[in-house]
Amino acid sequence: MLFVKEHIRKLRAYQPGLQPRDGERVIKLNTNENPYPPSPWVLESIRNEASEALRLYSDPRSRTLRQAAAALYGTSPEEVLCGNGSDEILGILLRTFTTRDDSIGYYVPSYSYYATLGSIHALRLEPTPVGDRPDHPPLPQDPGPAVFFLTNPNSPLGFSFRPEAVAKLAANLKGILVVDEAYADFARWNCLSLIREMPNVVVTRSLSKSYSLAGLRVGIALAQEPLIRQMDKVRDHYNINRIAQQAGSVALRDQKSFQENRRRVLRTRDRLFLGLRGLGLDPLPSEANFVFVRFPSPEAAASVHDGLFRQGILVRHFEQDGLVDGLRISVGTARETDRLLEALRGLL
Ligand SMILES: *Cc1c(COP(=O)(O)O)cnc(C)c1O
């Protein structure tokens, strides 16, 4: 212990949602994975890539993947950086844009990994309550943080700030604004166009949720070239493995599978929302692939969570101010959603 830095000893590690072992039969609605399989072309490209070529390092510049992302998002490849999941990109952002004793900002509630990462880098944490007006992102306290993280759509609440509102936030910040768009593919709008106007905006995307590839680990950052060039110096040189580069680019090019899959998730999100209402509950409208629903008390939420768990249905309960009375439920297949609603009816 003597050798470990104090800020690491004090650190409470990030708590990922439960991942059951392969083969365990559960209905998994706790970590916002996609209930449908990835594109068949992706699976074929993985089989092809699993060859003797694996003895060679991957392309350090991830060119094929960056080109696919640039083509899809209407940018140049120089405005794209790839990460081993968008979680890795969040770390690259802190290493690029902060130094010891800087502060980082983020809304609460939102993705709790920002605070963990900030603590790992010995940064000061400045949380700002997200408020209850989706059209008005509150401004953080002055002096502005070196990096401000905006989860948009918000997780776990599910609402999304409009790009015009986010542009105002970006203009009012002295540092970098990271718009974490892990769920933007399920939303009505996104902030990608802001990278054209704002030199301090970085948009991050992920293939984990909307492309059914959480296990592949591919994330994408989009920003103006000067920012990407600096982030690129900080990245591990072989950060994306050969299989992920190939399969990720195939996934981005197969927009037909993506759109079909997305439409099914959106349809089932409606079914889940209306089903929860039908049970007399008060779900929040969602722009993502999950729904947050509140119960009359924290105890009620915890007991519903445990009751579902005993029936093999995993949902997420956050032990955090403002969230303890609710559950975040991922959008599963239509059948899984019906099973969940049935189990809830039994428990209420
Ligand atoms: C899931 C998630 C991530 C992480 O995505 P990966 O690409 O799987 O690392 C980042 N931010 C938010 C808000 C998420 O929900």
The ligand as an ORCA input file, in Angstrom:
! r2SCAN-3c Opt
* xyz 0 1
  C     -22.062      2.990    -22.553
  C     -21.543      4.372    -22.368
  C     -20.215      4.699    -22.632
  C     -19.184      3.669    -22.947
  O     -19.273      3.192    -24.205
  P     -18.204      2.163    -24.754
  O     -18.047      2.571    -26.176
  O     -18.808      0.820    -24.584
  O     -16.935      2.329    -23.971
  C     -19.823      6.018    -22.545
  N     -20.692      6.975    -22.162
  C     -21.963      6.687    -21.860
  C     -22.884      7.779    -21.450
  C     -22.418      5.376    -21.946
  O     -23.672      5.089    -21.614
*
